[in-house]
Amino acid sequence: MSIAVVIDISEKIDSFISEKITLKEILLDYYVYFFPWIGLMLSPIFVFLSVIIFTSRLTNNSEIVAMTAGRVSFYRLLVPYMIAAGLLTSIFLVFNHRWLPYSVAKKMEFEDKHKINNTTKTFNNIHFRPAQDTFVYFQNFNEIDTVAYKFALEVIKDKKLLYKVKAERLNWNGKAKAWNLEDYEIRKNLYPGKDSIEVGYKKTMKMPFSSKEFYEAPSYKETMNTYKLNQFIEKEKLKGSENLKFYYAEKHKRTANPIGTIILTLIAVSITTKKTRGGMGLSIVMGLALAGIYFLFLQFSTVFATKGTLDPFIGTWLPNFVFGFIAILLVLFAKK
């Protein structure tokens, strides 16, 4: 975790200096929230390596041999490991679903406030439904200056167009909590066969959405606890959001990552209960290699789930399924 902090400081040092951020702010407003974030991300590796080091020492001191000679079965030997792994997994689950999003929110709030890693985000071809019968389209929207182009809003009920607003340019008016329209056209179907059309250059009017409600950057999914994330997903479904895969992947990852602690614990015990010529050093190298493969697999499958055709649930759980199967084979082999 300290190494991660050093790497993060080296990446952000220019921003810290240019923004004239004090050391107190950096420590208390940023890194105090950075530590839980990086710690929970790497928690399965921490448990995995600690089990490897601890069990390797037992094996090298012939403690495992003494236990098995005293008729302690391998499965009985696994019981305290599974109890400890289960307790840690429960703690990680609570943190991931409830407390970690708060830390991430505070971390990102600091980054946004001081314009760290702040890039202009433009969203193209946006379609969504702010209400059951209301459909909205933007050709593109800039998050920083809240300006949209080629805007259209339609109210359709019983397959009939009742109301339509078009504008070449749309800009959010924060003071009025409304939108400024330019080169607009408003069409109202007041009576069957009769339309009321209003055309103008500038107009301020309220819409059934604000500048922050019709889009959500995928990175901000981490700032919501699971209860709010589920509510947000339902709203995004109604809008027809293109980022649903990111939100589902984040939701499933919060459970899949802690469960990996149990699987990696099984693997760690299985590969270290037999004496090898390399001793503890070989076990640690094997452990690091397996942990690296596990997290690389997790990253690749998550990318395929969010940007490819893979289902988000399968993408986030696939490493656990594969390594769970490997863990079972290793346990059966270790028993012999």
C-alpha positions in Angstrom: 0.0 0.0 0.0 2.9 2.3 0.7 4.4 1.6 -2.7 1.0 2.4 -4.2 1.0 5.7 -2.4 4.5 6.6 -3.6 3.5 5.8 -7.2 0.3 7.9 -6.9 2.3 10.8 -5.4 4.8 10.7 -8.3 1.9 10.9 -10.8 0.1 13.8 -9.0 3.0 15.8 -7.6 2.8 18.4 -10.4 -0.9 18.9 -9.8 -0.3 19.2 -6.0 2.3 21.9 -6.6 0.4 23.8 -9.3 -2.8 23.9 -7.3 -0.9 24.9 -4.1 -2.4 22.2 -2.0 -1.1 22.0 1.6 0.4 18.9 3.1 -2.5 18.7 5.6 -5.1 18.7 2.8 -3.2 16.1 0.9 -3.0 13.8 3.9 -6.4 14.4 5.5 -8.6 15.1 2.5 -7.1 12.6 0.0 -4.8 9.9 1.2 -6.8 9.1 4.3 -9.5 7.9 1.7 -6.9 6.6 -0.8 -5.7 3.9 1.7 -9.0 2.1 2.1 -9.6 2.1 -1.6 -6.2 0.6 -2.6 -6.3 -1.7 0.5 -9.6 -3.3 -0.3 -8.7 -3.6 -3.9 -5.6 -5.7 -2.9 -7.1 -7.4 0.1 -7.3 -10.9 -1.4 -3.6 -10.7 -2.3 -2.7 -9.6 1.2 -4.6 -12.6 2.7 -3.2 -15.0 0.0 0.4 -14.0 0.7 0.0 -14.1 4.5 -1.5 -17.7 4.3 1.4 -18.7 2.0 4.1 -17.3 4.4 2.4 -18.7 7.5 1.7 -22.2 6.2 5.2 -22.4 4.5 6.8 -21.8 7.9 4.6 -24.6 9.5 5.6 -26.9 6.6 9.3 -26.1 6.9 9.2 -26.7 10.6 7.5 -30.1 10.1 4.4 -29.0 11.9 2.1 -30.2 9.1 3.8 -33.6 9.2 3.3 -33.7 13.0 -0.4 -32.8 12.6 -1.1 -35.5 9.9 0.9 -38.1 12.0 -1.5 -37.3 14.9 -4.4 -38.3 12.6 -5.5 -34.7 11.8 -6.9 -34.9 8.3 -6.2 -32.3 5.6 -9.9 -31.3 5.6 -9.7 -30.7 9.4 -6.6 -28.7 8.8 -8.5 -26.4 6.5 -11.2 -25.6 9.1 -9.4 -22.7 10.9 -8.2 -21.3 7.5 -11.8 -21.3 6.2 -13.2 -19.7 9.4 -10.6 -16.9 9.2 -11.1 -16.5 5.4 -14.9 -16.4 6.0 -14.6 -13.7 8.6 -12.3 -11.6 6.5 -14.6 -12.1 3.5 -17.6 -10.9 5.5 -15.7 -7.8 6.6 -14.6 -7.1 3.0 -18.2 -7.5 1.7 -19.5 -5.0 4.2 -16.8 -2.5 3.4 -17.2 -3.0 -0.4 -21.0 -2.5 -0.4 -21.4 0.2 2.2 -18.2 2.1 3.3 -15.8 1.9 0.4 -18.1 4.1 -1.9 -17.9 6.9 0.7 -14.1 6.8 0.6 -14.1 6.8 -3.2 -16.5 9.7 -3.3 -14.3 11.8 -1.0 -11.2 10.9 -3.0 -12.9 11.9 -6.3 -14.3 15.0 -4.7 -10.8 16.1 -3.8 -9.6 15.3 -7.4 -12.5 17.3 -8.9 -12.0 20.2 -6.6 -8.3 20.6 -7.4 -8.7 19.5 -11.1 -6.6 16.4 -10.7 -7.0 14.0 -13.6 -9.8 16.3 -14.8 -10.5 15.9 -18.5 -13.2 17.3 -20.7 -15.9 14.6 -21.3 -18.0 14.8 -24.4 -21.0 12.4 -24.8 -22.3 11.6 -28.3 -25.6 10.4 -29.6 -27.4 10.3 -26.2 -30.9 8.7 -26.0 -32.8 8.5 -22.8 -36.3 8.6 -21.2 -36.7 11.0 -18.2 -40.3 9.9 -17.9 -42.5 7.0 -19.2 -43.8 8.9 -22.2 -40.9 11.3 -22.7 -38.0 10.7 -25.1 -34.9 12.9 -25.3 -32.0 13.0 -27.8 -28.7 14.9 -27.9 -26.2 14.7 -30.8 -23.5 15.6 -28.3 -23.0 17.1 -24.9 -20.0 18.6 -23.2 -19.9 18.0 -19.4 -17.6 20.9 -18.5 -19.6 23.8 -20.1 -23.0 21.9 -20.1 -23.7 22.7 -23.7 -25.6 20.3 -26.0 -26.2 20.4 -29.7 -29.0 19.0 -31.9 -31.5 18.5 -29.1 -34.9 17.0 -29.4 -37.6 16.1 -26.8 -40.8 14.2 -27.7 -43.8 13.3 -25.6 -45.6 10.3 -27.2 -48.7 8.7 -25.7 -50.8 6.0 -27.2 -48.5 6.1 -30.3 -49.4 9.8 -30.9 -47.0 12.7 -30.8 -48.4 15.2 -28.3 -45.5 17.5 -27.8 -42.0 18.1 -29.4 -39.2 20.5 -28.7 -36.2 20.9 -31.1 -33.2 23.2 -30.6 -29.8 23.6 -32.4 -28.1 24.5 -29.1 -29.0 23.9 -25.5 -27.2 25.4 -22.5 -27.8 24.8 -18.7 -28.8 27.9 -16.8 -27.8 27.2 -13.2 -29.4 30.2 -11.6 -32.8 29.6 -13.2 -32.5 25.8 -12.9 -33.6 25.6 -16.5 -32.3 25.3 -20.0 -31.5 28.1 -22.5 -32.6 27.1 -26.0 -31.2 28.6 -29.2 -32.8 28.3 -32.7 -35.7 26.3 -31.2 -39.1 25.0 -32.4 -41.9 23.9 -30.1 -44.8 21.9 -31.5 -47.9 21.2 -29.5 -50.7 18.9 -30.7 -53.6 20.7 -28.9 -56.4 19.4 -31.0 -56.7 16.4 -33.4 -55.4 17.6 -36.8 -54.3 21.0 -35.4 -50.8 21.8 -34.3 -49.5 24.8 -32.4 -45.9 25.7 -33.5 -43.7 28.2 -31.8 -40.4 29.2 -33.5 -37.7 31.5 -32.1 -34.1 32.2 -31.5 -33.7 32.3 -27.7 -35.9 30.9 -24.9 -35.4 29.7 -21.3 -37.6 26.8 -20.2 -37.7 24.0 -17.7 -37.2 20.4 -18.7 -37.9 17.1 -16.9 -34.2 16.7 -16.3 -31.2 18.7 -15.2 -27.6 18.8 -16.5 -26.5 16.0 -14.2 -29.5 13.7 -14.4 -29.4 12.6 -18.0 -25.8 11.4 -18.0 -23.5 9.8 -15.5 -19.8 9.2 -16.1 -19.0 5.5 -15.6 -16.3 6.3 -13.1 -18.8 7.8 -10.6 -20.5 4.4 -10.2 -17.9 3.6 -7.5 -19.1 6.5 -5.3 -22.6 5.0 -4.7 -23.3 2.3 -2.1 -25.0 -0.8 -3.5 -28.5 0.4 -2.4 -28.1 3.6 -4.3 -26.4 1.8 -7.2 -29.4 -0.5 -7.6 -31.7 2.5 -7.7 -29.5 4.3 -10.2 -29.4 1.2 -12.4 -33.2 1.1 -12.6 -33.2 4.8 -13.6 -30.6 4.2 -16.2 -32.6 1.3 -17.6 -35.5 3.7 -18.1 -33.2 6.1 -19.9 -31.7 3.4 -22.1 -28.2 4.2 -20.9 -25.3 2.8 -22.9 -23.2 2.4 -19.7 -25.4 -0.2 -18.0 -22.7 -2.8 -18.4 -20.3 -0.7 -16.4 -22.8 -0.3 -13.5 -23.7 -4.1 -13.5 -20.0 -5.0 -13.5 -19.3 -2.7 -10.5 -22.3 -4.2 -8.6 -21.1 -7.8 -9.2 -17.4 -6.9 -8.6 -18.2 -5.8 -5.0 -19.2 -9.4 -4.1 -16.9 -11.3 -6.5 -13.7 -9.7 -5.3 -14.1 -10.6 -1.5 -15.3 -14.1 -2.4 -11.9 -14.5 -4.2 -10.3 -14.4 -0.7 -11.7 -17.8 0.2 -10.7 -19.3 -3.2 -7.1 -17.9 -2.9 -6.9 -19.2 0.7 -7.7 -22.7 -0.5 -5.1 -22.5 -3.2 -2.5 -21.0 -0.8 -2.9 -23.8 1.8 -2.9 -26.5 -0.9 0.4 -25.5 -2.5 2.3 -24.9 0.8 1.4 -28.0 2.9 4.0 -30.2 1.0 7.7 -29.7 1.6 9.7 -28.5 -1.5 13.4 -28.0 -2.1 12.8 -24.3 -2.8 11.3 -23.8 0.7 9.3 -20.7 1.5 10.9 -18.7 -1.3 9.5 -21.0 -4.0 6.1 -20.9 -2.3 6.1 -17.1 -2.3 7.2 -16.9 -5.9 4.4 -19.4 -6.9 1.9 -17.4 -4.8 2.8 -14.1 -6.4 2.6 -15.7 -9.9 -0.9 -17.2 -9.2 -2.1 -13.9 -7.6 -0.9 -11.9 -10.7 -2.6 -14.3 -13.1 -5.8 -14.1 -11.0 -5.9 -10.3 -11.1 -4.9 -10.1 -14.8 -7.7 -12.6 -15.6 -10.1 -10.5 -13.5 -9.1 -7.3 -15.4 -9.4 -8.9 -18.8 -12.7 -10.5 -18.2 -14.1 -7.2 -16.7 -13.0 -5.3 -19.8 -14.7 -7.9 -22.1 -17.8 -7.6 -19.9 -18.0 -3.8 -20.1 -16.8 -3.1 -23.6 -17.5 -6.5 -25.3 -20.3 -9.0 -25.6 -19.6 -10.8 -22.4 -22.3 -10.7 -19.7 -21.2 -8.5 -16.7 -22.1 -11.2 -14.2 -20.0 -13.8 -16.1 -17.2 -11.3 -16.7 -16.8 -10.5 -13.0 -17.3 -14.0 -11.7 -15.4 -16.0 -14.3 -12.0 -15.7 -12.6 -13.6 -17.1 -9.4 -15.3 -19.9 -11.3 -12.0 -20.9 -13.0 -9.8 -20.5 -9.9 -12.4 -22.2 -7.7 -12.2 -25.2 -9.9 -8.4 -25.1 -9.7 -8.6 -24.8 -5.9 -10.8 -27.9 -5.7 -8.3 -29.9 -7.8 -5.4 -28.6 -5.7 -7.2 -29.5 -2.4 -7.9 -33.1 -3.7 -4.2 -33.4 -4.8 -2.9 -32.0 -1.5 -5.0 -34.4 0.5 -3.0 -37.3 -1.0 
